[in-house]
């Protein structure tokens, strides 16, 4: 009984500390589970397919067809935040990404830092549209900064990504394990989910701002 009481008190104290540390945090749901309110769909201008066909909502999930290429971005820009996203492949694992610090001017390859979700490469960073980071020499069309591990779940299972953007720093955790970090030139921007390759689903999308 005494040990159980001590355990309860310790757990209670930890909870109090956690709550006090996060007292100034503001959680914002980016996806309401019903529709795409707060999002803007963009597809390859060479395609005659409407974004409404590519980006849909079903059973509390954002469903992205993957073809044609494009992205679904937030209406608002954000600066310092932790983004939480869960994703899984429908069928085979193909290609997608989570764009951070997306700059103004919608175009097929927007200016942004992509957290790669390509099956087998989740956590790589790809610099899009001329974006640069300090850690590598950004030459070529799509410079890449490799991830430091492989923590993806098997195709078909849900994965989680937590991306911490603070000032110019961008860090990513895949399934709770840190995969990559960089120092970019931007301190704010839109957040986007990519259509590139094949069907993918997203859920539980929110940010915590401080």
ABEGO torsion letter per residue (X at the ends): XAAAAAAAAAAAAAAAAAAAAAAABBBBBABAGABABGBBBBBBAABABBAAAABBBBGGBBBBAGOBBEBBBBABBBBBBBBBBBBBBBEBBBBBBBBBGBBBGBBABBBBBBBBABBGABGBBBBBGGBBBAABBBBEABBBBBBABBABBBBGBBBBBBBBBBEABBBBBBGGBBABBBBBABABEBBBBBBBGBBBBBBGBBBBBX
